[in-house]
Amino acid sequence: MRSLTLDPGSAIILRGDKGRSTLVHVIKGTLTSHPQDMPEVVLHAGDGYAGIEDSECLLENTGSEPAEFIWLPVYRYTP
């Protein structure tokens, strides 16, 4: 799990690797998610986003204050 902060106007690309998807939870601020081959989604504090494996998502701070969020890669359990 990683806690990250993006300044207003900043962006980051999150990648879901083969065999794992990703979760994003916004703690503070406003982020716009631009998932690959899907419509964009605006996320506010308390909102979350689940990305699928083998995909990319551009996450952009479209608000006026720093945006804090948690990024968590999710591993598939195979017994």
C-alpha positions as CSV (number, residue, x, y, z in Angstrom):
1,M,0.0,0.0,0.0
2,R,1.2,3.4,-0.8
3,S,0.0,6.8,0.3
4,L,0.6,9.5,-2.3
5,T,0.0,13.2,-2.7
6,L,-0.6,15.0,-6.0
7,D,-0.4,18.8,-6.3
8,P,-3.1,20.6,-8.3
9,G,-2.5,20.0,-12.1
10,S,-0.2,17.0,-11.4
11,A,-0.9,13.5,-12.8
12,I,0.4,9.9,-12.4
13,I,-0.1,6.7,-14.4
14,L,-1.2,3.7,-12.3
15,R,-0.7,0.2,-13.9
16,G,-2.5,-3.0,-13.0
17,D,0.1,-5.7,-13.7
18,K,-0.7,-9.2,-15.0
19,G,-2.5,-11.1,-12.3
20,R,-3.3,-8.1,-10.1
21,S,-5.7,-5.2,-10.2
22,T,-5.4,-1.9,-8.2
23,L,-7.5,0.0,-5.7
24,V,-7.4,3.8,-5.1
25,H,-9.0,5.5,-2.1
26,V,-9.1,9.3,-2.0
27,I,-8.4,10.7,1.4
28,K,-8.4,14.4,0.6
29,G,-9.0,16.5,-2.5
30,T,-10.4,15.8,-6.0
31,L,-8.9,13.4,-8.5
32,T,-10.1,12.6,-12.0
33,S,-9.5,9.0,-13.1
34,H,-8.9,8.4,-16.9
35,P,-9.1,4.6,-17.1
36,Q,-7.9,2.9,-20.3
37,D,-10.9,2.3,-22.7
38,M,-13.4,3.6,-20.1
39,P,-15.1,6.9,-19.3
40,E,-13.4,9.3,-16.9
41,V,-14.6,9.4,-13.3
42,V,-14.3,12.3,-10.8
43,L,-13.3,11.1,-7.3
44,H,-13.7,13.2,-4.1
45,A,-12.6,12.5,-0.5
46,G,-14.0,9.1,0.6
47,D,-14.5,7.8,-3.0
48,G,-12.7,4.8,-4.3
49,Y,-11.8,3.3,-7.7
50,A,-11.0,-0.3,-8.7
51,G,-8.7,-0.7,-11.7
52,I,-8.5,-4.0,-13.7
53,E,-5.4,-6.1,-14.2
54,D,-3.3,-5.5,-17.3
55,S,-4.5,-1.9,-17.7
56,E,-3.4,1.7,-17.2
57,C,-5.1,4.6,-15.6
58,L,-4.1,8.2,-15.6
59,L,-5.0,9.8,-12.3
60,E,-5.0,13.6,-12.3
61,N,-5.5,16.2,-9.6
62,T,-8.2,18.4,-11.0
63,G,-8.9,20.2,-7.8
64,S,-7.4,23.4,-6.2
65,E,-5.7,21.7,-3.3
66,P,-3.2,18.8,-2.9
67,A,-5.0,15.5,-3.3
68,E,-4.0,12.6,-1.0
69,F,-4.9,9.0,-1.9
70,I,-4.0,5.4,-1.1
71,W,-2.9,3.1,-3.9
72,L,-3.1,-0.6,-3.3
73,P,-2.2,-3.4,-5.7
74,V,-4.4,-6.4,-5.1
75,Y,-3.0,-9.9,-5.6
76,R,-5.1,-12.8,-6.6
77,Y,-5.0,-15.7,-4.2
78,T,-4.4,-19.1,-5.7
79,P,-4.4,-22.0,-3.3
